[in-house]
Amino acid sequence: MIYEVTTRLRGDAEKRQVKDAHYGLIKNGGGVIFVEEFACGVTILERL
């Protein structure tokens, strides 16, 4: 997921490119307790 967002921020994503992307957010969750995720990781990337 980080690779895909980095590719878009660099402007190298070809057909998947987001025009003028400056920020990217990656959210990943795993494990389940009852109906909720047990763990969640969030990464925010910014093009400088």
C-alpha positions in Angstrom: 0.0 0.0 0.0 2.8 2.4 0.8 4.4 1.6 -2.5 1.2 2.4 -4.4 0.7 5.7 -2.6 4.4 6.7 -3.1 4.1 5.9 -6.8 1.1 8.2 -7.1 2.7 11.0 -5.1 5.8 10.8 -7.4 3.5 11.1 -10.5 4.6 7.7 -11.8 1.2 5.8 -11.5 0.2 6.2 -15.2 -3.5 5.2 -15.5 -3.9 5.1 -11.7 -2.5 8.6 -11.3 -4.4 11.1 -9.1 -4.0 14.6 -10.5 -1.9 16.9 -8.3 -1.7 14.5 -5.4 0.1 16.1 -2.4 -1.0 13.7 0.4 -1.6 10.0 0.7 -3.3 8.1 3.5 -2.9 4.4 4.1 -5.1 2.5 6.7 -4.7 -1.1 7.5 -6.5 -3.1 10.1 -6.3 -6.7 11.3 -7.6 -9.2 13.8 -11.2 -9.1 15.1 -12.7 -8.8 18.5 -16.5 -9.3 18.3 -17.2 -7.1 15.2 -14.4 -4.5 15.6 -10.8 -4.6 14.3 -8.2 -5.5 17.0 -5.3 -3.4 15.5 -5.2 -0.5 13.1 -2.2 1.2 11.5 -2.4 4.6 9.7 0.3 6.2 7.6 0.1 9.7 6.1 2.6 10.6 3.4 3.2 14.1 1.9 4.9 15.1 -1.3 7.5 17.7 -0.6 
